[in-house]
Amino acid sequence: MPSGTRFKTKIGMATSDFDLENVIPVTEASLKEEQKQAIAKAMEDYKQQCLKSFSINRSGEVIQKDALPMPR
């Protein structure tokens, strides 16, 4: 996106402008331990949902039977 791109967001009943240059990215290293654990659990849950998209046929071949689910 171009530098200085502004977005309008609706927060409750108010509309707010913000500039992407003013958004501070969050890294995993900056998270508290319980936040890291919550992300790890969510990732494991998603991985398990993705694995349900596959099955093994009688010859032992893994096939994808469904599209991967979209993350929530």
Buried (B, 14 or more C-beta within 10 A) or exposed (E): EEEEEEEEEEEEEEEEEEEEEEEEEEEEEEEEEEEEEEEEEEEEEBEEBBEEEEEEEEEEEEEEEEEEEEEE
